């Protein structure tokens, strides 16, 4: 199938506007706020995507920019809904509800945000992008995979940075067992399958809406489990 139409990115891309909004959030939120923890992670990913665009790493820069912006807009819309005391999507509610809970660790906040954004928002962002560009999900697979690879590499760094204690103590930490039940790779694969399903269902809006609602609920349930309050980590020797 043909690729999405190629358009040269502008010097100041829409990704720059997204980055500005995330930086403003970072400045406004308390560093220990659970949303702030995820926002820092997501900002790092978005900055990496921007560098990839600037250095020509994407075969279709316009498609990559569009996917990245549609993806980010869903997170930013959830933040705005919470700020306006409206109900964000179910996938995001656990993070906003527990964002200040003293028993939830920073790594839990980071991964709960990634869970919501990958598990729910990414599939919808792929469909949004296809509608905008007039292409099918298969035309975005390379861009999808590159953004996903960035997230996977960052997840490894996040776990190293935010997981408390040396390796031997991690074994006894309940956080190790809680997070072992969730995988970004599996979430990314599920998001791609969901995007393809939603694209096929676009001619059946009632079914697509029900599918999206069930997806939102299931991802929210997983996020709530990731945010289970835990005891303090064991002290380092």
PABAGU-735745 format. One record per residue: y, z, x of N, C-alpha, C in turn; residue number from 1. Coordinates in steps of 0.05 Angstrom, whole numbers. Example, Ala and Ser with C-alpha at 12.3 -4.5 7.8 and 13.67 -1.06 7.14 Angstrom:
2
R nnorth    nup  neast canorth   caup caeast cnorth    cup  ceast num
R   -114    156    264     -90    156    246    -66    156    264   1
R    -45    142    257     -21    143    273      1    157    258   2
REM end
This chain:
237
R nnorth    nup  neast canorth   caup caeast cnorth    cup  ceast num
R    -24      0     17       0      0      0     25      0     18   1
R     47    -12      8      71    -13     24     83     14     28   2
R     96     17     51     110     42     57    135     44     39   3
R    145     69     36     171     72     22    192     56     37   4
R    212     48     23     233     32     35    247     47     58   5
R    249     35     81     262     47    104    292     46    102   6
R    305     68    106     334     69    107    341     86    131   7
R    361     78    147     369     94    171    383    119    162   8
R    375    142    173     388    167    166    417    168    176   9
R    434    181    160     462    184    168    464    204    191  10
R    486    204    205     490    223    227    488    251    216  11
R    502    256    194     499    282    180    480    278    157  12
R    456    287    159     436    282    139    436    304    118  13
R    424    300     94     421    321     75    407    346     86  14
R    390    342    106     377    365    119    397    384    131  15
R    419    373    141     440    390    153    452    409    132  16
R    456    398    107     466    414     86    447    437     78  17
R    421    430     78     401    451     72    401    472     93  18
R    403    464    118     404    484    141    428    502    138  19
R    451    491    131     475    507    127    471    528    106  20
R    458    520     84     454    540     62    435    562     71  21
R    414    555     86     396    575     96    409    594    116  22
R    426    583    133     440    599    152    459    619    138  23
R    472    609    117     489    626    101    473    649     88  24
R    450    643     79     432    664     67    425    684     89  25
R    418    674    112     410    692    134    432    711    141  26
R    457    701    140     480    718    147    486    739    125  27
R    479    731    100     486    748     77    465    770     71  28
R    440    765     78     418    784     71    413    804     93  29
R    404    828     85     396    848    105    372    838    120  30
R    370    842    146     348    831    161    320    839    152  31
R    318    863    140     292    873    131    286    865    102  32
R    304    852     89     299    841     62    276    821     64  33
R    257    823     46     234    805     47    242    776     45  34
R    262    770     29     271    742     27    284    733     53  35
R    298    751     66     310    744     92    288    738    113  36
R    266    753    112     245    748    131    233    720    128  37
R    228    713    103     218    686     98    239    665    104  38
R    264    670     97     285    651    102    287    644    132  39
R    284    664    149     286    658    178    263    640    187  40
R    239    645    175     216    628    182    221    599    172  41
R    230    597    148     234    570    137    258    555    150  42
R    278    570    158     300    558    173    290    546    199  43
R    272    560    213     261    550    238    246    524    233  44
R    231    522    211     216    498    205    235    475    199  45
R    255    481    183     274    460    175    290    450    199  46
R    297    468    217     310    459    242    292    441    259  47
R    266    448    259     247    431    274    245    404    261  48
R    244    402    235     243    377    221    268    360    228  49
R    291    373    228     316    360    235    315    348    263  50
R    303    363    282     301    353    309    282    329    310  51
R    260    330    295     241    308    293    255    283    283  52
R    272    286    263     287    264    252    306    252    273  53
R    321    270    287     340    261    307    327    246    330  54
R    302    254    337     289    242    360    269    220    352  55
R    270    212    327     253    190    318    224    195    316  56
R    216    220    312     188    227    311    174    217    285  57
R    190    214    264     179    205    238    180    174    237  58
R    158    162    229     157    133    226    176    124    204  59
R    179    140    183     197    134    161    216    157    158  60
R    238    156    172     257    179    172    268    184    145  61
R    274    163    130     286    168    103    267    182     85  62
R    241    175     86     221    188     69    218    218     78  63
R    218    222    104     216    250    115    240    267    106  64
R    263    256    108     287    271     99    286    277     70  65
R    279    258     54     278    262     25    257    283     18  66
R    234    282     30     213    302     24    222    329     33  67
R    234    331     56     243    357     67    265    370     49  68
R    283    353     39     305    363     22    295    371     -5  69
R    278    354    -17     267    361    -44    250    386    -42  70
R    236    390    -20     220    414    -15    238    438    -13  71
R    259    437      3     277    460      7    292    467    -19  72
R    299    446    -34     314    452    -59    300    469    -78  73
R    273    468    -78     258    485    -97    259    514    -88  74
R    258    520    -62     262    547    -52    290    557    -58  75
R    310    541    -52     338    549    -56    344    554    -86  76
R    331    538   -103     335    542   -132    323    568   -141  77
R    300    576   -129     288    601   -135    306    624   -127  78
R    318    622   -103     337    643    -93    361    645   -112  79
R    371    623   -121     394    623   -139    386    635   -166  80
R    362    629   -176     354    641   -201    352    672   -199  81
R    341    682   -177     339    711   -174    367    723   -171  82
R    385    710   -157     412    720   -153    427    721   -180  83
R    421    702   -198     434    701   -224    419    718   -245  84
R    399    734   -236     383    751   -253    368    734   -274  85
R    360    710   -266     342    694   -283    314    696   -271  86
R    295    685   -286     267    687   -277    260    663   -259  87
R    255    667   -234     246    645   -217    217    637   -224  88
R    207    615   -213     179    608   -218    160    632   -211  89
R    138    633   -225     119    655   -221    110    658   -192  90
R    108    636   -178      99    637   -150    118    653   -132  91
R    144    653   -140     164    667   -124    169    696   -133  92
R    161    703   -157     169    729   -168    159    752   -151  93
R    134    752   -140     126    775   -124    144    780   -100  94
R    153    759    -87     170    763    -64    197    776    -72  95
R    208    767    -94     234    778   -103    230    807   -114  96
R    207    812   -126     202    839   -137    197    859   -115  97
R    184    851    -93     176    870    -72    193    868    -47  98
R    215    852    -48     230    846    -24    241    870     -9  99
R    244    893    -23     254    917    -10    234    940     -9 100
R    209    934    -15     189    955    -15    183    964     13 101
R    185    990     18     181   1000     46    152    998     56 102
R    133    995     37     105    993     46     95    965     52 103
R    113    945     49     105    918     54    116    910     82 104
R     99    898     98     106    891    126    120    864    127 105
R    136    859    148     149    834    151    131    809    150 106
R    107    812    162      88    789    162     79    783    134 107
R     76    803    117      68    798     90     90    783     75 108
R    115    791     79     137    776     67    138    747     76 109
R    134    742    101     135    715    112    113    698    100 110
R     89    709     99      66    693     89     66    690     58 111
R     77    710     45      79    708     16     99    685      9 112
R    121    683     24     140    661     19    127    634     26 113
R    112    633     48      99    608     55     78    601     33 114
R     64    621     23      45    616      2     58    603    -23 115
R     81    615    -31      95    604    -55    105    576    -50 116
R    116    572    -26     129    546    -20    109    524    -16 117
R     87    530     -2      66    510      3     49    506    -22 118
R     40    529    -33      20    528    -55     31    515    -80 119
R     57    518    -85      69    508   -110     90    487   -105 120
R    110    494    -89     133    476    -86    127    450    -72 121
R    109    451    -53     104    426    -37     92    404    -54 122
R     73    411    -71      61    390    -89     83    378   -107 123
R    100    395   -118     121    384   -136    142    368   -120 124
R    147    377    -95     166    362    -79    156    334    -72 125
R    130    332    -67     118    305    -62    123    287    -86 126
R    118    297   -110     122    282   -134    152    275   -138 127
R    169    295   -133     198    290   -135    206    267   -116 128
R    195    268    -92     202    248    -71    192    220    -80 129
R    167    219    -90     156    193    -99    173    181   -121 130
R    182    198   -140     200    188   -161    226    178   -150 131
R    237    192   -130     263    184   -119    260    158   -103 132
R    239    155    -88     236    132    -70    221    109    -83 133
R    208    113   -106     193     92   -118    167     86   -104 134
R    154    106    -93     129    102    -78    108    121    -89 135
R     84    120    -78      62    137    -86     57    158    -65 136
R     43    180    -72      37    201    -52     25    190    -26 137
R      7    171    -28      -6    160     -4     14    149     16 138
R     38    140      6      58    130     24     73    152     40 139
R     69    177     31      82    199     44     63    216     61 140
R     38    207     63      18    224     76     25    231    105 141
R     35    211    120      42    217    148     64    238    150 142
R     85    236    133     107    255    133     97    283    124 143
R     80    283    103      68    307     93     52    321    116 144
R     36    306    130      20    318    152     37    329    174 145
R     58    315    182      75    324    204     89    350    197 146
R    100    351    172     113    376    164     93    399    162 147
R     69    392    152      47    412    151     39    422    178 148
R     38    404    197      31    412    225     52    431    237 149
R     77    426    231      98    444    240     94    471    228 150
R     88    473    203      84    499    190     60    514    201 151
R     38    499    207      14    512    218     20    523    245 152
R     34    508    262      41    518    289     59    542    288 153
R     78    541    268      96    564    265     82    588    255 154
R     63    584    237      48    607    226     34    622    248 155
R     23    608    267       9    621    289     29    639    305 156
R     53    628    309      73    643    324     83    667    307 157
R     85    663    281      94    685    263     74    708    265 158
R     48    702    263      28    723    264     29    738    290 159
R     33    724    312      35    737    338     60    755    340 160
R     82    745    329     108    760    331    109    784    313 161
R     97    781    289     101    801    268     76    819    264 162
R     54    812    276      30    829    273     32    852    292 163
R     32    877    282      37    900    300     12    907    316 164
R     17    917    340      -4    929    356    -20    909    372 165
R    -33    918    393     -51    901    409    -76    893    393 166
R    -91    874    404    -114    863    389   -134    884    379 167
R   -140    904    396    -159    924    388   -150    940    364 168
R   -124    946    362    -114    961    339   -112    943    314 169
R   -108    917    318    -107    899    295   -133    900    279 170
R   -155    904    292    -181    904    278   -182    926    257 171
R   -170    949    264    -170    971    245   -148    970    225 172
R   -129    952    228    -106    951    210   -113    936    184 173
R   -108    949    161    -115    935    136   -100    909    132 174
R    -78    905    146     -63    880    144    -81    857    155 175
R    -96    862    175    -114    842    186   -133    831    165 176
R   -145    850    150    -164    842    130   -151    829    106 177
R   -128    838     98    -113    826     76   -106    797     82 178
R    -94    792    105     -85    766    112   -108    747    119 179
R   -131    758    126    -154    741    132   -164    726    108 180
R   -155    734     84    -165    721     59   -148    697     52 181
R   -126    692     67    -108    669     61   -106    651     85 182
R   -105    625     80    -104    605    101    -83    584     94 183
R    -64    579    113     -44    558    108    -57    530    107 184
R    -77    526    124     -91    500    124   -102    494     96 185
R   -116    514     85    -127    510     58   -106    507     37 186
R    -84    522     40     -62    519     21    -49    491     22 187
R    -47    481     47     -35    454     50    -53    433     38 188
R    -80    435     43     -98    416     31    -97    417      0 189
R    -96    441    -11     -94    444    -40    -68    432    -51 190
R    -47    435    -36     -21    423    -45    -22    393    -46 191
R    -36    381    -26     -38    352    -26    -55    342    -49 192
R    -77    356    -55     -94    349    -78    -78    353   -104 193
R    -62    374   -106     -46    379   -130    -25    357   -134 194
R    -13    349   -112       7    327   -113     -5    302   -124 195
R    -28    295   -113     -42    270   -122    -49    272   -152 196
R    -59    296   -160     -66    300   -188    -42    297   -206 197
R    -20    310   -198       4    308   -214     15    280   -216 198
R     12    265   -195      21    237   -195      5    221   -216 199
R    -22    225   -216     -39    211   -235    -32    220   -264 200
R    -24    245   -267     -19    256   -293     10    251   -303 201
R     25    236   -288      53    232   -296     57    218   -322 202
R     36    203   -331      37    189   -356     28    207   -379 203
R     19    231   -372      10    251   -392     27    277   -388 204
R     52    276   -396      70    299   -389     61    326   -399 205
R     48    327   -422      39    353   -432     17    364   -414 206
R     -1    348   -405     -22    357   -387    -10    364   -360 207
R      9    347   -350      21    353   -324     36    380   -325 208
R     50    385   -348      64    411   -350     45    434   -350 209
R     22    431   -364       3    453   -364    -10    457   -337 210
R    -16    435   -323     -26    437   -296     -7    451   -277 211
R     19    444   -279      39    456   -262     42    486   -268 212
R     41    493   -294      43    521   -301     20    538   -291 213
R     -4    526   -293     -28    541   -282    -27    543   -252 214
R    -17    522   -239     -14    523   -210      6    545   -202 215
R     28    546   -216      49    566   -210     38    594   -213 216
R     23    599   -235      12    625   -240     -9    633   -219 217
R    -26    615   -211     -47    621   -191    -35    627   -164 218
R    -14    612   -156      -1    617   -131     14    643   -132 219
R     26    650   -154      39    676   -157     20    699   -155 220
R     -4    696   -166     -24    717   -163    -32    721   -134 221
R    -36    699   -119     -43    702    -91    -20    715    -76 222
R      5    708    -83      28    721    -70     29    751    -75 223
R     22    759    -99      23    787   -106      2    802    -89 224
R    -21    790    -85     -41    803    -68    -32    805    -39 225
R    -19    784    -29      -9    785     -1     11    807      3 226
R     25    815    -19      46    835    -17     36    863    -24 227
R     10    867    -23      -1    894    -28     11    914     -9 228
R     24    935    -18      36    955      0     14    968     17 229
R     20    972     42       0    983     61     12   1008     74 230
R     -6   1023     87       3   1046    103     16   1035    128 231
R     29   1053    142      42   1045    167     20   1036    188 232
R     27   1016    205       7   1007    225      1   1030    245 233
R    -22   1029    257     -29   1049    277    -10   1048    301 234
R     -4   1071    312      15   1072    334      3   1060    359 235
R     20   1047    375      10   1035    400      7   1057    420 236
R    -14   1054    436     -19   1074    457     -2   1068    481 237
REM end
